[in-house]
Every structure is written in structure tokens, then in C-alpha cells.
Amino acid sequence: MRRHRSLATLLTLVLGGSLVAGCTSDTSDASFARTSDVNSPMASTDLVNPATVAGVDIPQGQIDDAVGRLDELARELMDSSGLPGMAVAVVHDGQTVYAKGFGVREVGTDQKVDADTVFQLASLSKPVGATVVARQVGAGIIDWDTPVSSALPDFSLADPWVTEHVTVGDLYSHRSGLPDHVGDKLEDLGYNRQQILDKLRLEPLSPFRISYAYTNFGLTAAAEAVAAASGTDWATLSEQAIYQPLGMTSTSSRYADYQVEDDRATAHQLINGIYVPAERDPDAQSPAGGVSSSANDISKWMAMLLADGSFDDRQIVDQDALLPAVSPQVVSVPPRSPDARPGMYGYGFNVSTTPAGRVSLSHSGAFQLGVAANFVAIPSADVAIVALTNGTPVGIPETLTAEFADLVQFGAIREDWRSLYAEAFASMRAPEGSLVARDAPTNPAPAQPLHTYTGVYDNDYWGPAVISEDGDALSLQLGPAGQSFPLTHWSGDEFTFMLSNENAPPGTISKATFAGDGITLEYYNTHGQGTFVR
């Protein structure tokens, strides 16, 4: 889904920003003895690493009380939003202490959601995938600092030096310099994973390692490098490294596996206030957004995460290989005032410091075409929550996990998360285009004879645009499958066409402007690449 910058900014508000550790001597956690109770750091006389001490204690029983509020909170959010279905799970002290479903798997049916219902995870796939990478790092197969080109010889970016030096970690932390959401619109046009990765070399780059821009296909390139170094494909590697060892029997990184699940939550797009069944095939960006799983399965993954890579007394992921992923690697949202905490990103994880002074790990997943998810883990409290839903993102999973995090840390919900998230996600669903909500001109300049516009217009990035006469109108064809868009005359040599897909919310309108032997498509011109030449 588009506009993750807005979502990242709001998540910074929710979780209180990220911990900035500066002006410290060379001291590690091992230099200090840990107290027996992280919730009461002063209860022990042992020497404690100050960096692990929270600012607010969690009284005994407060986490149980927070869990006890989840039925009420979830039902309120379901009722107020009209969301079709949701599944929620909580892990505490290594155990799943809550796992429940709400609503239905598909509107118009009585198929109830339960904790085993399989949902698409969208970008919650990123932290899950990061643990796959960490597993391979711990096994010595690859490293976070391995250059991607060493495993993918054909990988290329616009700058040869960056191509040679960009690492798996650079792409997992979105600091490669690639533009925000690069490749997503190519996916909408039907290009496959390899075709999109090949076109990354045509993208302009921002300064390397000091520029944060959230990407699905940059991260996917890194995952492909890990899979190549492991001698298999990404979906199979994910099964072997994480899903099978954890017993995540309903989890897959293949869309086909999700489609054949009997207990499957159908995606629903919100159109004019109504949830309509939809379909979103994310295989092209599988490492970044293609996982499907259940609340019960994700609870096993969260238990492993909270136990520093261990599960059922087995070390699934090496602790030292996992730590960089859950540590700040880049500033994702700079503070807007001296008293604000910045947003930070690790390798596939948002890494924040809450108002209670506790490190928090989190990530959202969002498909405009009908999927929303969020997880939050607070390692010092040994607690994590996940909320999976089957509707267009409106902020419901984030609201629930934020309210739960407040109850865990403070015993009360301290902010109006419902209003904050509703406002943020409403703006993310707004249609795009400079002509949105504008009336067509009453006296438009006439167009030229339609046949003068027809032909094949080439573009190295988007591929050819084919303009054809269709009766008394023009049509535009784009992409490998020849997606067709009727063109409507606006004025003179300017036409319009409508889009509705993963990255174009309903109501999106694009200009198509002819000039000589060229045509510029506004929607595809974000980075100056939208001009096609006949």
C-alpha cells in the first residue's frame, strides 16, 4: 500500500519514537548483571544496565488485566468500523495467553473467524522475513553486511559504486537510496518479481545510507540474495528456516497456498463505505508482503522473538544474528521538535521507545485491496500482541495494539488512538491526481483527429503504451498483460483515465497529455519517468 510515510509518522506517535543511545562508553549489556524482575528494576541490589531500566513499573497483574480488556475493545472496534473479521493473539511469558477471532471470513456468509483462520499479512511479512534472514546469518550462510551483488550478480542500481556496496541490511532497513515504494506500480501493471528487480537500475537514487525511503522491492532484492546464497527459493527457505521449526503449519509465503486454505479470510476493499470481497496476489513482493498466516501461528513466532530466537528450548535463530534486526539501524521519522522521539527502523522492524521508557518492536501490514495487520512486542515486559484483519486499512489493528500497549504499561488507555488512526488512514485512502474533484471544462478546446494520437509509445521503465481508436474514443494499454484504460477527452491534447488498484484508491484520475510524438501519463510520472515517445 502507498503512503507509508504517513503511517510511519503516526506509528512514531503511537509508540513514542525510538531510543537514541549516544555519548556512551564502550559498555555492553554483559557488563551488567540483570535483575530478576525487569518490571521492578529497583527490587534487586544487582548492578543493572541503565539502558534496560524502564521509566514506569508494571505492577503484578496489570498485563493480565490488559488481556482481560481485549474482548471488549475488539468488539467495540469491530462494531464501530463494520470490519468483516479480525483475529487477535497475545503472548506473555512464553505462552499464548489470548487467541480469539471476531466477525466473519467473508461478508454475506456465516463463516466465523477463529484463531486458526489464515489471513494475508501484507507488510507484517517484513519482520517475519527478517527472522528468516537472521536464521541464515546465524548459520553462516550470509551476513547482514553481505553485498547483494555477491549473491545476485545481475543486480544493479543506477550508481555502480552503490551497486557494488549495498548490503542485505541496507535494503532491509530501507537506506539504499531507492525511492519510496519503488516498483509497486510496476507490480500493479502485472510485471513479475524479476522484471521489477531488473528495472531498479533505472531508478534515481538519494544519498546512500543516510536516506530512508520505505520499499517493498528493495527489500525483496535483499531476500532474493539470501535465498540464492542458500541454494533455494525464498518461499521454500522461509518454510525450512522458520515456519517448520516453529510448527507454523498454516503459514506460507506463496499466494497459491493461501488460496487453497479452507479456513481462509477473504480480503475486502472498502468502496463507498461498503466492504466488497477483493483479491490481492502479492507473490511478486513475497518477502516484503506475501506471507499468509493465522493468529495462532504468529503467536509462536512472537514467542520466539521475545525469547531471543529460542522456542520450546530450541535455538531457532541465533541471538547475535537476530539482535541487529531488532536494533535501530536508521532514522525513519526525524523528530519535529527537540522534545520529540524520532522513529527508528531496524532490519524489517520498527524499533521504538515508548513513553514508559521501554523498547517496542512493531510493524503494520496494509493492502488497499483488503488487508490490514499490526503487531507490537515489548521485550522488557515479555509481552506481544498481533491483530489480523480482512478489510482495507482504516487503523483498526493499530488502534487495538496501541490501546493494549497503553493498558500493559500504564493500566489505562491514555490517548484517543481511535481518532488519531481514523484520521491518518482516511487521508491514505484519498484518491490521487491533480484533477480529482475538478469539473470538466464547459468549453474545452477541441482535440485533433483521434487517429493522429494512435500508435505505440515507448518507455524504458514502464514499457510500451499503446494508444488505439475504440469507436469514437481512445484507449490506452499498459503492462505485460495489456491492461486497458478508456481515455476521456478533457481539453485540447489532454485526456484523462481512471485507475483503481493496490496503489490507486477508488476515484484516482490521471491526465494523459499528448505533445508532439510524446505522451505524459501523470499517475506514472512521480519520478519524472512518465513520458512515452512514439
N, C-alpha and C positions, 0 to 999 in steps of 0.2 A: 504494500500500500504506500502511497505517496505521502509527502509532508511529515516525515518522521522527525524533522527538526522541531515542529510544534509539539509532537508527542514527547520528544526527549526533554524539551524545556519544562513541560508540565510534570514529567516524572521527577525532574530535579526538585520541583516544588514539593511533590508528594513525599519523596524520600529524604529531603533535606540537603541534597547536594552530596558531594564526595569529600572524603577525607583527604586533606593535603598535609603530608608529612614533610616538614622542611627544617633546616637548621638543626639536624640531629647528628650525634656522633655515631660511629660505626658499631651499633648495638643491635643484636638480633633478638628475636623472641626467646631463643635458647639461653640468653644471658640472664633471664629472669625465671624464677620459679612461679608456676601458675597457682592461683588459689584453688581451693577445692570447689568453690561455688562462684561461677562467673557472674551470677546475679547479685552477689553480695561481696564485692571485692575487698571490703574492709573487714570482713569477718575472719580473715586469716592474717597471721603475722608473717607469712611467707612474703618474700620480695616479689612484687608484681611488676610486669612490664606496663608502664603507664599507658602505652598505646593500646592496650587491651581493656582498659578500665572504662566502663560506661558512665555517663553522667547521671543516669537515673536508674535506680534499682528496680527490679521486677519482683514484687512480693510473691511469696509462695501462693499458688492457686490462681494467680492472675491470668496465666496462659490458659488454664482450664476454663476460666470464666469467659475468656475471649472466644474459645472454641464453642462454648455454650450459647453464644450470641449468633452463630453463623446461620442457623436455620432461619431465624427472624430476619437477619439482614439480607440473606439471599432471596427470600420470598418477597420482601419489600422491593428489591431491585427488579426482580422478575415482573412483579405486578405493575410497577411504575413505567417500565420500559416496553413491555409487551414482547420481550425477547423470547424466542421459541424455547430454547433449552440451555441448561448450564450444568456443569459438574464441578465439584469442589473437593479438594483433599488437603489435609493438614498433616504434617509430620512433626513430631516432637519427641525428643529423647530417643531417636532411632526407631520410633513406632508410628504407624499411621493411626492417628487418633480421631480422624474425621474423614469420611469419604461418602459423598452423597450426590445424587442427581436431582435436578429440578426441571420441570417442563417436559417438552416432547422432542423427539429426534427430528420430526418433520411436521410442519404446520398441516392441519387438516387430518392428522392421524392421532391415535391414542397410544403411540409407541413411546413409552416413558424413557427418559434419560436416567441412567444409573451410573455408578462409579466405574463401571466397565465399558460404558459407551465410548466409542472411538471418535475423537474429534481431530480435525486438522489443527496444527499448532501455529501455522504461519511462522513469524519470526522468532517465536519461542524455540524454533528449531536451531537457532544460532547458539545459545548456551548448551543445548543438548549436544550439538555437533562439536562444540569446543571441548567437551569431555572426551569425545572420540579422538580428537587430535591429541589431547593430553595423554590419553592411553598409549598412543603411538610414540609420543615423546618419551614417556617413561620406559617404553620398550626399546628405546634407542634407534628406532626406525627413521625418525625425523626429529627436528627441533623447531621450537618456535622461531628461532633465528635462521632457519634454513632458507636460502633464496628460492623463491618459487620456480625460477627458470632452471634450477639444477634438477628439478624433478619433471618439469614441463618444458622441454627445450624449445617448443614453438610459442611459448608465452611471450607476449610483447606489449609494452606500453609505448606512449609517444616519445618518451625520453629514454635513449639507450642506457644511460647510467642508472636510472630508476629501474628499468627492466632487469638489469644485472643484480641490483642490490635489494629490491623489495622482497620482504620475507613473508612467511606464513603469518607471523604475528602482526606485521604491518597491515595485512589485508583483513585479519580477524579483528583488528582494533580500528579499522576504517581511517587509517592515517597514511594511505598510499598516495594521496593527491588526486585520485579519481573523483569525478563529480558526484554529487548526491544522487543516489538511486540510478546510477548509470546502468544502462541495459534493460531497465524494466519495461520501457515502451517497446523495445525490440521483442521482448517476450510476448507482449500483448499482440504484436503483429504475427506471431507464430514462429519466430526464429527459435531454434533449439539451443541447447546449452553451449555446444562447441561453436556454433555460428556467432553467438553473442560474445563469448570469450575472445574469439578472433577479432572482433570489432573493438575491443578495449584499446587497441593500439591507436585508434582514430580519435580517442577522447582527449580533450585538453586536460592538463594536469596542474593542480595547485601545488604550492611548495611541499616537498616530500617530508613526511614525519612531523610536520607542525600544523598540518591542515586536517581537520576532522570533517568527513562527509560520509554519511551512512550509505553503504552499498550492499546490495544482495549479490551481485555478480563478481565484485571484487573478492568478497569472502568465498564465493563459490570457487573461484580460481584457486585460492589457497587450499580449500578442501580437496579439489581435484589433484593438487600436487601431493597432498598427504596420501590419497588413495593410490596414486601412481607409485609413490615410494613404497607402498605396502603391497603392491602387486595385485590389486583388485579394484573394483569399482566402489564408489562412495557408499551406496546403499548396503552392499554386502559387508564392507568394512564396519559400518555402524552396527549392523547385526552382530558381527563377531566380537567387536571391541566392547560394546556397551549393552545392547538390548538383550542378547542371550545370557551373558554373565549375570545380569540383574534380574532375569526372569520376566522381562518386559515382553510378554508373548503377544500383546496386541499392538505393538509399536513397529512402525516401518518407515523407511524413507522413500518408498515407492508409492505413487498415487494409485497404481493398479491394486495394490494390497488394501489400501483404504476402501476402494470401490467395492471390493468383494466382502468386506466385513458385514456380518448380519446386524450386529449391534452398532450401527454407524449413524452419527449425527449429520444430517444433510445441511450444507451451507445455505444461508438465506440472506439475500440482499434486501436492504431497506429501500423501498421505492415509494415515494409519496406517502410515507407513514405506514406502509404495509410491508411485512416480511414475506418475500417471494422466494421459493426454492431456486438455488443457483448452483453453478458448478465452477470450481477453480482448480485447474490442473497445474501444480507448481513444480513439476518434475524438472523443468529447465534450471530452476534455482533450488533444487532439493536440499543441498547443505544449509542454505540460508532460510528456506521456508517450506520445505517439503515433508516434514515429519508429521505423522499422524499417531495418536496415542490416546490413552484413557487416563482419567484421574488416578486410578489405582496404579497404573504403570508409572506415571510421572512421580507418584509418591515414593516409589522405590529409587528413582533417580535422585530425588531431593534428599532422601535419607543418605545415599552415597555421598552427595555433595556436602552435606553437613558433617559427615564423618571423615572428611578429608580424603575421599576416594575409596573408603572401605565400605563393605556391605556384607552382612552375615559373616563377620570375622574373616573376610577375604579382602585383600587389597586389589580392587578392580583397576583403579587409576593411581599411579604413583603420586604421593602427596607433593613432592617437589615439582613435578611436572604440571600439576593442577594449580598450584599457587599463583603462577604468573597470570593465568586466565582470570582469576578472581581478584586480581590486584589492579589498581589503576595504571593504565598504560598511556592514556591520552585524555586531555580535557575535551569533553564533548559539548558542554554548555558553559562558556565563561560566565563568571558572576557579573551581575549588573550593578552591584554596589559593594562597598568594602565589607559589609556585614553579611553578605550572601555566600552560601556554599556553592562551589562550582559543580557541574555534572562531570562525572568521570566514566570512562569506559575501559574495560579490561580486554580480554580476548573473548569476545562473544557475550560478555556480561556487562550490564550497568553495575558500577561499584560506587556506592554512596555512603555517606554518614548521615544518620537520622538525627532529628532534633534531640533525641535522647543520648546521642553520642555513641551510637552503635553502628558498626559496619552492616550495610544491607546489600545483598545481591538481588538483581531483578532483571526481568525482560518482559516486554509485551510482544504479542503477535497480532497482526491485523491484516486481513484481506477485505478490501472494499466489497468483494463479491460474497461476503457472508461468513467471516470467521474472526473471532476476537479471543485473545487469551492473555493471561498475565501470571507470573509467579514472583514471589518475594520470599527471600530467605534472610533470616537474622542469625548468623552463626553463633554469636555470643549467648543468645537465648536458646540455641539448638531448636529452632522452630522455622518452618517454611510452609507456605500456602500456595496452591495453584488454583486458578479458576479458568475453565474452558467453556466457550460458548459457540453457538452456531448461528450467529447473526452479524450483520455489518457492525463494525466497531462504533459504539456510542459511549464507551467508557465504563461499562458495567464491570468487567473483570478487574480493571484498575481501581475502581471505587471500592469494590468488596475487599480487595487485598490491602488497600490503604486504610480502610476502616478497621480491618483486623489488626494491622500493624500498630495502629494507634491504641487499640484495646490491649494488645500484648504489652506495649511499652509504658502506657500511661493509665490504663484502666478505664479510659473514656475516649470517645471519638472527638478529637479536638478541632477538626477542620470540616468545612462543608465540602467534602470531596465530591459529592453528587453534583453540585452546581459547577464546581471547578471543571470536572471532567466533561460534563454535558456541554459546557460552553466550548471547551477546547476541541472536542470531537465534532461538534456541529460545524465549526469552521473548516475542519479537514474534509468534510463531505460536500463542501460548496463546489458547484461546477466551475470549470476553468474556461478562460477565453475572454478577450477584450470586448466581444460583442454580447456577452451574457447579459440578459435583462434589457438589451437595447432594442428599440423598434426598428424594423427595416425602413430605409428611406422611402418617403412618399413619392418622390420624383427621382428615381435612380437614373444614373447615366446608362445608356444602352450598352449592352455587350457587343462584341464583334460577332460575326457569324460563328456558330459553335464549332464548325469544322476547323477553324483556324487555331483552336486550342488543343485539338486532339493530338495524340502521339505518345511516345514513350520518353519520359523524363528521367535521367539517370542521377543517382546519388550514391556515393561510395559507402555511406553509413547505412542509410535506410533501404537501399536497393532501389529498383525502378518504381516510378509512379506512372501508371497507365491511365491516360485520360481518353475516355470514349464517349461518343454520342449515344444517348439512350433515348430514342424518340426525340422529343423537343427539349431535352435536358442533357447535362453532362454527368458522367460518373467517374469516380476515382478508385483505382485499385492499387493496394499496397500489400507488401509482405509476401512470403513464400507461398501462402495459400490463396493469394489474390483477394484479400478482404475488400469488399466493395462498399463505397460511401457515395450516396447521391449528392451531387453538388447543386446548391440553390443559389441563383443569382442574387447578389447584393447590390452592387453598383459598378458600372464600368467593367473593368477587368477583374473585379473582386467577387469571389463566390464564397459560400460557407458550406460546412458539412458538420454533422453531429457525431459525437462519439459517446460510447458508454462501455467501459471495460474496467479492469482492475485499477488502472491509474487515472481514468477519466470518469468521475462521478456522473450520474444521470444529469442531463442538462448542459454538459460541456459542449461548446461550439467552437469551431476553428475557422479562421479565414484561410482561403486559398487564393493567393494573389498572383495573377499572371503578369509577366513583364518580359517582352521580347520572347526569347526562347527559354525562359525560365518560369518556374512556379515555386512560390514560397508557401509552405504549409505552417501556419502559426503554431499549432499544437506541437509540431515536431521541430521547432526552431529554438528550443530552450537554450542550447549551447551554440547557436549560430550554424546549425547543421541542417536546417530545414529547407534549403533551396535546391531544387531539382532542375537539371538542364537537359533540354531536348537535343 
